[in-house]
């Protein structure tokens, strides 16, 4: 079975290449490699021809950096940022995982035809009959069989095995049990009770090392539908991560076991204790957290897997809020499954910014009077969690880390701090706020934005909406700005609101489509920061001003005044200047 390798953050686009070479240019010579060039003090934007990636690199550069044709991709599309070194999952099994590797009410049992096809694929892969991308990975086997086991042990009748799945398993298991490795047999039948009598492998399986034994012990509880304590989850995570990064060291644990653990905890529904362990396990992985000398800092927790359909505004909102002293820290990755959508790192890389800054370097950008916001890649700030990207693609569904990574504090502030995060599935708003309180921030906010992002929209609410609507916000703000610790008895004001943009003078408009186009997202954002009125402009203003108000920021007590302040930051050209300064200054921080 193929093993997943950690993505090597080498060159993946023309913009990142330009970012490397531009470090050798003086400030007067610095260029921004994207289709817009700012002129007239950043107030007018003219379009120029965007060269193809291939034509932008001469043959000497290609030879020097060791590229192959497959590594030269179109940086204008979000899917191009996927690392080509990650083996692709088997699509037949992945489609089945999308149905069964989810919660007790969302799971959709497989029909008999699909179940037979999946198990036949697994059998042929185990026999060595499938190669390359057709091979079923260890992580896929772990996730798929963990889902089947949890469904059999703990799910309600409606989402347990279908009759077709049962018949298919009876046909294939006698063949699979003789060819699958012991770790997969354990995951599929840990107590020897699911597949029928005669399986002694599952009950006797303990693992091959102390680290693996700890994971197997925790996994037995998870596969039975149970939950773990904070220390158990924290111990497993710190034991097994980071994964094998360079292919030369022995794996700490088998990928099948770790993928079963991660998807199993998500399927069971994480408790607050479990989520807290995922959130805090790698605090300080690189040492003490830097403290920025700013009066206010907002940590933005966008979903790491990006946007695939709609305009993603947070980068441009950060530039606006920085204009009046509300410093913003964005964090994320270049590419993340399952969506593999547009991220802030892709946009910044495409525009020529340095996206490989350490937290200490980002601190300097926050303190820079001409910038005031920063982006940190998980790759630089938390290598242990970044090492899971390949595994996460083969799990298919989001693991608990997809929730907890949005509530990170890679930097601290000497002044007031806030965290804002997006969510989609109802039920995660309160756990996210719990994690924010555990962080000890003054204010916390969760937003149900489109695609689970944290951006509020100006479109009309659908009358057919079930559950919490888009633009639902919930949060808290401290009434005593001098204290930040919940255990100190700080009085916090809690609130929830459905933001209707029309109430604040916005005309209803549909959210601009970007459809995985990094270039289109940048076009919309820069045009808005250049003062072009429209849907993108309104969304940036709405999200800047409303966040200021809901977080209790100074000068934003009145919503309309907060919105006017955001408009002034754009119309004056200050926000665009901040973004352009960021691109240039990011290459000069030491």
VORONU-939438 format. One line per 5 residues: number of its first residue (from 1); their letters; for each residue x, y, z of C-alpha. Coordinates in Angstrom, 3 decimals, always signed. Example, Ala and Ser with C-alpha at 12.3 -4.5 7.8 and 13.67 -1.06 7.14 Angstrom:
2
1> as> +12.300:-4.500:+7.800 | +13.670:-1.060:+7.140 $
// end
This chain:
590
1> xxxxx> +0.000:+0.000:+0.000 | +1.280:+3.450:-0.810 | +2.388:+5.720:+1.987 | +1.667:+9.433:+2.052 | +4.547:+11.853:+2.094 $
6> xxxxx> +4.544:+15.297:+3.590 | +4.321:+18.068:+0.970 | +7.614:+19.828:+0.409 | +6.861:+23.565:+0.274 | +8.968:+24.190:-2.804 $
11> xxxxx> +8.054:+26.387:-5.738 | +4.546:+25.869:-7.054 | +3.853:+29.047:-8.995 | +5.350:+31.940:-10.891 | +4.404:+34.284:-8.077 $
16> xxxxx> +6.384:+32.334:-5.507 | +9.374:+32.313:-7.856 | +9.074:+36.063:-8.204 | +8.837:+36.391:-4.450 | +12.194:+34.637:-4.092 $
21> xxxxx> +13.958:+36.714:-6.734 | +12.464:+40.006:-5.608 | +14.358:+39.797:-2.327 | +17.451:+40.760:-4.313 | +15.828:+43.896:-5.715 $
26> xxxxx> +15.989:+47.327:-4.116 | +12.734:+48.905:-2.993 | +12.708:+51.198:-6.030 | +13.049:+48.216:-8.343 | +10.560:+45.964:-6.587 $
31> xxxxx> +7.855:+44.643:-8.896 | +4.561:+42.934:-8.133 | +3.950:+39.926:-10.352 | +0.226:+39.812:-10.884 | -2.047:+41.336:-13.510 $
36> xxxxx> -2.504:+44.637:-11.686 | +0.172:+47.280:-11.315 | -0.531:+50.196:-8.982 | +0.211:+53.692:-10.232 | -0.492:+57.294:-9.203 $
41> xxxxx> +0.105:+56.652:-5.479 | -1.863:+53.394:-5.621 | -5.089:+55.173:-6.626 | -5.359:+53.938:-10.214 | -4.918:+50.346:-11.343 $
46> xxxxx> -4.089:+49.511:-14.919 | -4.106:+46.070:-16.455 | -1.105:+44.515:-18.123 | -0.526:+41.210:-19.821 | +0.014:+38.298:-17.455 $
51> xxxxx> +2.700:+35.960:-18.829 | +2.304:+32.234:-18.732 | +4.254:+30.441:-16.046 | +6.329:+28.618:-18.618 | +7.357:+31.774:-20.466 $
56> xxxxx> +8.179:+33.555:-17.221 | +10.942:+31.087:-16.356 | +14.018:+30.767:-18.488 | +15.610:+27.374:-19.039 | +18.517:+28.190:-16.751 $
61> xxxxx> +16.188:+28.870:-13.842 | +14.259:+25.677:-14.510 | +17.467:+23.642:-14.520 | +18.847:+25.407:-11.449 | +15.749:+24.790:-9.358 $
66> xxxxx> +15.278:+21.244:-10.592 | +11.748:+21.658:-11.928 | +10.031:+19.172:-14.125 | +7.202:+20.001:-16.511 | +4.560:+18.767:-14.027 $
71> xxxxx> +5.793:+21.270:-11.417 | +5.101:+24.281:-13.640 | +1.460:+25.048:-13.136 | -1.078:+27.825:-13.503 | -0.947:+29.862:-10.276 $
76> xxxxx> -4.247:+31.537:-11.097 | -6.263:+28.426:-10.147 | -6.500:+27.175:-6.545 | -6.134:+23.500:-7.466 | -2.670:+24.171:-8.894 $
81> xxxxx> -1.297:+24.717:-5.383 | -1.713:+21.060:-4.450 | +1.732:+19.547:-3.967 | +2.385:+17.074:-6.785 | +4.451:+14.902:-4.422 $
86> xxxxx> +1.369:+13.834:-2.458 | +0.052:+10.528:-3.869 | -3.534:+10.841:-5.014 | -6.200:+8.725:-3.298 | -8.171:+6.012:-5.035 $
91> xxxxx> -11.300:+7.728:-6.324 | -13.653:+4.745:-5.969 | -12.924:+4.397:-2.264 | -12.803:+8.174:-1.779 | -16.357:+8.520:-3.101 $
96> xxxxx> -17.483:+5.906:-0.585 | -15.636:+7.724:+2.208 | -17.557:+10.897:+1.359 | -20.754:+8.997:+2.183 | -19.758:+7.006:+5.264 $
101> xxxxx> -16.980:+8.963:+6.998 | -19.334:+11.453:+8.611 | -21.702:+11.881:+11.529 | -24.557:+9.717:+12.822 | -27.229:+11.719:+10.989 $
106> xxxxx> -25.249:+12.730:+7.881 | -23.942:+9.282:+6.897 | -25.454:+7.820:+3.733 | -25.117:+4.016:+3.647 | -23.725:+2.518:+0.458 $
111> xxxxx> -25.958:+0.669:-1.955 | -25.112:-2.927:-2.751 | -23.539:-2.163:-6.132 | -21.269:+0.547:-4.716 | -20.340:-1.592:-1.694 $
116> xxxxx> -19.316:-4.483:-3.954 | -17.285:-2.126:-6.150 | -15.475:-0.581:-3.163 | -14.595:-3.893:-1.510 | -13.499:-5.383:-4.828 $
121> xxxxx> -11.228:-2.366:-5.349 | -9.737:-2.831:-1.874 | -9.167:-6.547:-2.530 | -7.456:-5.949:-5.863 | -5.297:-3.217:-4.350 $
126> xxxxx> -4.253:-5.485:-1.464 | -3.278:-8.141:-4.010 | -1.018:-5.638:-5.768 | -3.151:-5.462:-8.890 | -3.614:-1.666:-8.720 $
131> xxxxx> -0.753:+0.783:-9.120 | -0.065:+4.492:-8.595 | -3.231:+6.587:-8.170 | -5.444:+3.507:-8.421 | -3.881:+1.957:-5.328 $
136> xxxxx> -5.862:+2.289:-2.108 | -3.665:+4.019:+0.474 | -3.181:+2.924:+4.051 | -4.884:+6.097:+5.211 | -7.929:+5.403:+3.057 $
141> xxxxx> -8.194:+1.855:+4.398 | -7.979:+3.141:+7.963 | -10.622:+5.811:+7.434 | -13.045:+3.599:+5.499 | -12.959:+0.630:+7.865 $
146> xxxxx> -13.051:+2.905:+10.943 | -16.239:+4.437:+9.575 | -17.787:+1.030:+8.955 | -16.869:-0.120:+12.470 | -18.217:+2.969:+14.230 $
151> xxxxx> -21.434:+2.770:+12.240 | -21.884:-0.856:+13.250 | -21.057:-0.206:+16.913 | -22.585:+3.158:+17.717 | -24.744:+4.741:+15.013 $
156> xxxxx> -28.550:+4.775:+14.943 | -30.305:+2.171:+12.822 | -30.879:+4.515:+9.886 | -27.139:+5.065:+9.334 | -25.834:+1.631:+10.266 $
161> xxxxx> -24.908:-0.834:+7.528 | -27.422:-1.196:+4.721 | -28.496:-4.640:+3.587 | -26.338:-4.189:+0.510 | -23.261:-3.347:+2.600 $
166> xxxxx> -23.890:-6.385:+4.800 | -24.146:-8.753:+1.827 | -21.047:-7.274:+0.193 | -19.023:-7.607:+3.389 | -20.086:-11.234:+3.855 $
171> xxxxx> -18.850:-11.933:+0.341 | -15.516:-10.143:+0.532 | -14.412:-10.365:+4.183 | -13.377:-14.058:+4.029 | -11.016:-13.032:+1.215 $
176> xxxxx> -9.862:-9.756:+2.771 | -9.066:-11.213:+6.190 | -6.365:-13.385:+4.638 | -4.652:-10.579:+2.753 | -5.112:-7.329:+4.705 $
181> xxxxx> -2.416:-6.410:+7.261 | -3.179:-6.825:+10.996 | -3.690:-3.089:+11.627 | -6.496:-2.928:+9.055 | -8.139:-6.096:+10.387 $
186> xxxxx> -8.025:-4.581:+13.870 | -9.719:-1.381:+12.667 | -12.383:-3.353:+10.781 | -13.185:-5.705:+13.665 | -11.444:-4.624:+16.887 $
191> xxxxx> -13.289:-7.035:+19.190 | -13.892:-9.857:+16.709 | -17.647:-9.357:+16.888 | -18.577:-7.529:+13.677 | -17.434:-9.865:+10.924 $
196> xxxxx> -18.401:-13.138:+12.574 | -16.567:-15.695:+14.675 | -12.993:-16.711:+14.074 | -11.201:-13.338:+14.019 | -8.646:-13.264:+16.815 $
201> xxxxx> -6.404:-10.635:+15.207 | -8.494:-7.635:+16.232 | -8.817:-8.456:+19.930 | -5.109:-9.305:+20.225 | -3.698:-6.366:+18.253 $
206> xxxxx> -1.594:-3.985:+20.354 | +0.765:-2.253:+17.915 | +4.497:-2.408:+17.311 | +5.868:+0.347:+19.567 | +5.089:+2.198:+22.756 $
211> xxxxx> +3.737:+5.114:+20.742 | +1.564:+2.864:+18.616 | +0.331:+0.962:+21.664 | -0.909:+4.225:+23.156 | -2.703:+5.080:+19.928 $
216> xxxxx> -4.276:+1.607:+19.653 | -5.578:+1.836:+23.211 | -7.241:+5.175:+22.499 | -8.520:+3.948:+19.156 | -10.344:+1.013:+20.738 $
221> xxxxx> -12.469:+3.488:+22.682 | -13.079:+5.619:+19.581 | -14.081:+2.636:+17.421 | -16.661:+1.718:+20.061 | -18.203:+5.180:+19.736 $
226> xxxxx> -16.649:+6.481:+22.955 | -14.825:+9.653:+23.939 | -11.422:+10.423:+25.431 | -10.126:+12.852:+28.010 | -7.948:+15.876:+27.348 $
231> xxxxx> -4.741:+14.184:+28.439 | -5.381:+11.103:+26.282 | -5.909:+13.094:+23.085 | -3.091:+15.509:+23.874 | -0.733:+12.604:+24.530 $
236> xxxxx> -1.596:+10.794:+21.294 | -1.132:+13.918:+19.174 | +2.205:+14.909:+20.656 | +3.408:+11.298:+20.422 | +2.671:+10.792:+16.739 $
241> xxxxx> +3.236:+14.244:+15.196 | +4.909:+15.453:+13.136 | +4.566:+12.672:+10.607 | +7.532:+11.381:+8.670 | +8.657:+14.503:+6.823 $
246> xxxxx> +11.536:+13.391:+4.657 | +10.977:+9.712:+3.912 | +14.210:+8.667:+5.634 | +12.958:+8.093:+9.161 | +10.770:+5.257:+10.325 $
251> xxxxx> +7.117:+6.113:+10.832 | +6.103:+6.579:+14.467 | +2.734:+4.940:+13.816 | +0.988:+3.417:+10.837 | -1.032:+5.872:+8.787 $
256> xxxxx> -4.053:+3.578:+8.883 | -4.260:+3.861:+12.677 | -3.858:+7.639:+12.751 | -6.420:+8.230:+10.002 | -8.878:+5.927:+11.815 $
261> xxxxx> -8.323:+7.916:+15.011 | -8.831:+11.309:+13.369 | -11.939:+10.469:+11.365 | -13.341:+8.389:+14.222 | -13.247:+11.289:+16.641 $
266> xxxxx> -15.005:+13.534:+14.143 | -17.703:+10.904:+13.456 | -18.366:+10.496:+17.185 | -18.679:+14.255:+17.631 | -15.813:+15.798:+19.579 $
271> xxxxx> -16.347:+16.811:+23.181 | -15.065:+20.119:+24.508 | -12.183:+18.276:+26.202 | -11.162:+16.608:+22.966 | -11.329:+19.816:+20.918 $
276> xxxxx> -9.326:+21.665:+23.553 | -6.567:+19.048:+23.227 | -6.457:+19.467:+19.443 | -6.373:+23.234:+19.861 | -3.637:+23.463:+22.495 $
281> xxxxx> -1.439:+20.439:+21.774 | +1.169:+22.319:+19.755 | +1.165:+25.740:+21.373 | +4.743:+26.872:+21.584 | +6.018:+24.185:+19.215 $
286> xxxxx> +8.665:+26.642:+17.982 | +9.267:+28.293:+21.346 | +7.746:+31.258:+23.191 | +4.944:+33.088:+21.374 | +6.076:+36.540:+20.147 $
291> xxxxx> +4.225:+39.544:+21.580 | +3.444:+42.405:+19.189 | +3.496:+45.957:+20.488 | +0.064:+46.905:+19.120 | -2.984:+48.210:+20.959 $
296> xxxxx> -5.408:+45.782:+19.315 | -5.026:+42.465:+17.488 | -7.680:+40.337:+15.785 | -6.845:+36.728:+14.878 | -8.746:+35.608:+11.772 $
301> xxxxx> -9.668:+31.917:+11.575 | -10.871:+31.240:+8.043 | -11.426:+27.583:+7.041 | -8.025:+26.384:+5.881 | -9.391:+24.567:+2.828 $
306> xxxxx> -10.495:+27.813:+1.224 | -13.340:+28.989:-0.989 | -14.296:+27.197:-4.190 | -17.247:+29.337:-5.279 | -17.499:+32.788:-3.745 $
311> xxxxx> -15.342:+35.886:-3.230 | -13.062:+35.562:-0.195 | -12.703:+39.030:+1.302 | -10.692:+38.634:+4.516 | -7.307:+39.705:+3.131 $
316> xxxxx> -8.800:+42.986:+1.924 | -10.789:+43.484:+5.127 | -7.529:+43.171:+7.091 | -5.968:+45.951:+5.002 | -8.986:+48.181:+5.724 $
321> xxxxx> -9.055:+47.596:+9.480 | -5.300:+48.143:+9.759 | -5.812:+51.735:+8.566 | -7.381:+52.774:+11.869 | -5.301:+50.730:+14.286 $
326> xxxxx> -7.162:+47.400:+14.314 | -4.222:+45.095:+13.569 | -5.123:+41.753:+11.993 | -3.324:+38.415:+11.914 | -4.359:+35.961:+9.224 $
331> xxxxx> -3.193:+32.346:+9.188 | -3.721:+29.336:+6.942 | -2.010:+27.224:+4.296 | -1.264:+27.274:+0.592 | -3.640:+24.366:-0.185 $
336> xxxxx> -5.785:+22.129:+1.964 | -8.279:+19.309:+1.334 | -11.075:+18.475:+1.083 | -12.127:+21.592:-0.859 | -8.705:+22.738:-2.071 $
341> xxxxx> -10.114:+26.224:-2.568 | -8.738:+29.771:-2.668 | -6.726:+30.781:+0.399 | -5.055:+33.984:+1.569 | -1.659:+32.391:+1.021 $
346> xxxxx> -2.443:+31.733:-2.634 | -3.510:+35.339:-3.178 | -0.476:+36.783:-1.418 | +1.873:+34.417:-3.236 | +0.296:+35.289:-6.582 $
351> xxxxx> +0.733:+39.008:-5.864 | +4.410:+38.492:-5.083 | +4.385:+38.695:-1.275 | +6.605:+36.613:+0.986 | +4.428:+33.833:+2.439 $
356> xxxxx> +7.169:+32.063:+4.389 | +7.543:+34.399:+7.329 | +8.109:+33.216:+10.865 | +5.889:+34.507:+13.680 | +8.708:+36.847:+14.712 $
361> xxxxx> +8.843:+38.327:+11.208 | +5.052:+38.675:+11.105 | +5.245:+40.549:+14.399 | +7.322:+43.252:+12.697 | +4.704:+43.706:+9.982 $
366> xxxxx> +2.000:+44.138:+12.616 | +4.100:+46.832:+14.272 | +4.955:+48.555:+10.966 | +2.992:+51.833:+10.806 | +2.565:+51.449:+7.060 $
371> xxxxx> +1.239:+47.867:+7.184 | -0.509:+46.782:+10.404 | -1.559:+43.286:+9.363 | +0.234:+40.016:+8.664 | -0.183:+36.468:+7.383 $
376> xxxxx> +1.452:+33.367:+8.877 | +1.490:+30.000:+7.157 | +0.858:+26.910:+9.264 | +3.872:+25.510:+7.458 | +6.095:+27.999:+9.289 $
381> xxxxx> +4.264:+28.301:+12.627 | +3.150:+24.721:+13.330 | +5.034:+22.094:+11.278 | +3.424:+19.230:+13.206 | -0.083:+20.085:+12.021 $
386> xxxxx> +1.120:+20.986:+8.531 | +2.589:+17.503:+8.188 | -0.964:+16.099:+8.115 | -2.018:+17.658:+4.787 | -1.399:+14.534:+2.706 $
391> xxxxx> -3.146:+12.327:+5.249 | -6.103:+14.697:+5.403 | -6.681:+14.407:+1.668 | -6.907:+10.619:+1.967 | -9.274:+10.832:+4.963 $
396> xxxxx> -11.633:+12.811:+2.699 | -13.768:+14.407:+5.431 | -12.579:+17.133:+7.798 | -10.872:+15.897:+10.993 | -11.179:+17.680:+14.371 $
401> xxxxx> -8.122:+19.771:+13.510 | -10.183:+21.561:+10.849 | -12.090:+23.158:+13.735 | -9.308:+23.732:+16.228 | -6.753:+25.188:+13.787 $
406> xxxxx> -9.020:+28.200:+13.260 | -8.487:+29.208:+16.906 | -4.711:+29.526:+16.981 | -2.635:+32.330:+18.498 | +0.674:+32.333:+16.673 $
411> xxxxx> +1.263:+35.839:+18.043 | +0.066:+37.754:+21.086 | -0.585:+41.451:+21.614 | +0.296:+43.828:+24.430 | -3.153:+45.334:+23.975 $
416> xxxxx> -6.650:+44.024:+23.389 | -7.045:+40.690:+21.566 | -9.939:+39.113:+19.699 | -10.511:+35.951:+17.658 | -13.002:+35.575:+14.829 $
421> xxxxx> -13.719:+32.279:+13.055 | -16.084:+30.967:+10.429 | -18.246:+27.861:+10.690 | -20.814:+26.027:+8.585 | -22.234:+23.024:+10.445 $
426> xxxxx> -24.609:+23.972:+13.235 | -23.328:+22.842:+16.606 | -19.736:+24.048:+16.180 | -20.419:+27.674:+17.082 | -20.366:+27.056:+20.852 $
431> xxxxx> -17.237:+24.820:+20.829 | -15.407:+27.488:+18.822 | -16.393:+30.174:+21.329 | -15.325:+27.852:+24.160 | -11.872:+27.558:+22.595 $
436> xxxxx> -11.660:+31.319:+22.215 | -12.449:+31.780:+25.894 | -9.769:+29.238:+26.737 | -7.358:+31.441:+24.804 | -8.148:+34.285:+27.227 $
441> xxxxx> -9.015:+36.871:+24.575 | -11.132:+39.927:+25.299 | -13.602:+39.247:+22.487 | -14.617:+36.302:+20.359 | -16.883:+36.012:+17.336 $
446> xxxxx> -18.106:+33.180:+15.111 | -19.730:+33.880:+11.767 | -21.728:+31.551:+9.573 | -20.573:+32.827:+6.218 | -20.974:+31.384:+2.764 $
451> xxxxx> -18.993:+28.137:+2.335 | -18.319:+28.210:+6.066 | -16.050:+31.213:+5.641 | -16.319:+34.072:+8.094 | -17.373:+36.709:+5.559 $
456> xxxxx> -20.858:+38.121:+5.899 | -22.801:+38.682:+2.691 | -25.146:+41.375:+1.418 | -27.399:+38.985:-0.480 | -30.992:+38.370:+0.509 $
461> xxxxx> -31.658:+35.515:+2.893 | -33.214:+32.449:+1.314 | -36.693:+31.719:+2.611 | -35.950:+27.976:+2.448 | -33.010:+28.129:+4.874 $
466> xxxxx> -32.939:+25.355:+7.468 | -31.042:+25.815:+10.688 | -28.873:+28.844:+11.295 | -28.881:+31.294:+8.366 | -25.887:+32.779:+6.596 $
471> xxxxx> -24.794:+35.966:+8.437 | -25.618:+34.447:+11.829 | -23.082:+35.725:+14.365 | -22.489:+34.749:+17.973 | -19.829:+35.890:+20.370 $
476> xxxxx> -18.719:+37.587:+23.538 | -16.831:+40.714:+24.534 | -15.174:+41.589:+27.793 | -16.638:+44.402:+29.857 | -13.294:+44.849:+31.587 $
481> xxxxx> -10.608:+45.393:+28.971 | -7.849:+45.247:+31.569 | -8.430:+41.562:+32.305 | -8.235:+38.695:+29.847 | -8.490:+35.511:+31.892 $
486> xxxxx> -11.842:+33.811:+32.290 | -10.803:+32.357:+35.656 | -10.291:+35.881:+37.030 | -14.045:+36.406:+37.139 | -14.094:+38.782:+34.183 $
491> xxxxx> -17.589:+39.826:+33.220 | -18.286:+39.004:+29.580 | -21.230:+40.106:+27.494 | -22.547:+37.347:+25.205 | -24.584:+38.065:+22.101 $
496> xxxxx> -26.035:+36.516:+18.974 | -27.385:+38.303:+15.929 | -28.419:+37.689:+12.351 | -26.884:+40.507:+10.348 | -29.190:+41.865:+7.665 $
501> xxxxx> -27.075:+44.122:+5.472 | -30.173:+45.915:+4.188 | -30.751:+47.303:+7.692 | -27.499:+49.248:+7.335 | -28.163:+50.726:+3.918 $
506> xxxxx> -26.696:+48.038:+1.651 | -28.553:+47.058:-1.492 | -29.007:+43.272:-1.757 | -26.540:+41.752:-4.222 | -25.424:+38.249:-5.040 $
511> xxxxx> -21.957:+37.307:-3.860 | -19.435:+37.520:-6.722 | -18.394:+34.130:-8.060 | -14.727:+33.212:-8.256 | -14.948:+29.440:-8.910 $
516> xxxxx> -11.412:+28.558:-7.767 | -9.878:+31.476:-9.656 | -7.239:+33.106:-7.454 | -6.835:+35.742:-10.140 | -10.538:+36.625:-10.166 $
521> xxxxx> -10.596:+36.923:-6.370 | -7.646:+39.326:-6.506 | -9.275:+41.336:-9.302 | -12.418:+41.815:-7.239 | -10.559:+42.751:-4.072 $
526> xxxxx> -8.155:+45.201:-5.663 | -10.865:+46.870:-7.693 | -12.842:+47.363:-4.477 | -9.833:+48.783:-2.609 | -9.328:+51.104:-5.562 $
531> xxxxx> -12.785:+52.530:-4.829 | -14.854:+50.674:-7.428 | -18.327:+50.404:-5.950 | -20.167:+47.115:-6.192 | -20.764:+43.794:-4.464 $
536> xxxxx> -17.117:+43.185:-3.502 | -16.735:+46.734:-2.135 | -19.905:+46.369:-0.055 | -18.766:+43.062:+1.421 | -15.418:+44.448:+2.470 $
541> xxxxx> -17.071:+47.460:+4.118 | -19.742:+45.342:+5.800 | -17.258:+42.843:+7.231 | -14.798:+45.470:+8.418 | -17.356:+47.712:+10.101 $
546> xxxxx> -19.584:+44.986:+11.516 | -16.649:+43.068:+12.991 | -15.382:+46.278:+14.605 | -18.792:+46.806:+16.176 | -19.421:+43.240:+17.330 $
551> xxxxx> -15.954:+42.864:+18.848 | -16.414:+46.101:+20.801 | -13.573:+47.964:+19.104 | -12.874:+51.570:+19.978 | -14.804:+54.013:+17.788 $
556> xxxxx> -17.233:+51.352:+16.555 | -19.939:+51.651:+19.185 | -22.310:+52.874:+16.471 | -22.600:+50.495:+13.494 | -23.129:+53.209:+10.874 $
561> xxxxx> -20.074:+55.126:+12.120 | -18.007:+51.949:+11.959 | -19.121:+51.335:+8.363 | -18.313:+54.933:+7.397 | -14.841:+54.544:+8.899 $
566> xxxxx> -14.252:+51.471:+6.738 | -15.454:+53.304:+3.615 | -13.092:+56.202:+4.349 | -10.151:+53.780:+4.640 | -10.937:+52.505:+1.148 $
571> xxxxx> -11.963:+55.741:-0.582 | -8.888:+57.592:+0.677 | -6.590:+54.983:-0.861 | -5.122:+54.053:+2.534 | -6.255:+50.412:+2.447 $
576> xxxxx> -4.807:+49.802:-1.008 | -1.555:+51.432:+0.080 | -1.395:+49.104:+3.098 | -1.746:+46.035:+0.892 | +0.910:+47.253:-1.541 $
581> xxxxx> +3.217:+48.052:+1.360 | +2.703:+44.555:+2.724 | +3.814:+42.958:-0.536 | +7.009:+45.026:-0.573 | +7.881:+45.038:+3.134 $
586> xxxxx> +7.263:+41.296:+3.552 | +10.503:+40.611:+1.669 | +12.581:+42.902:+3.859 | +11.724:+41.717:+7.370 | +14.508:+39.882:+9.156 $
// end
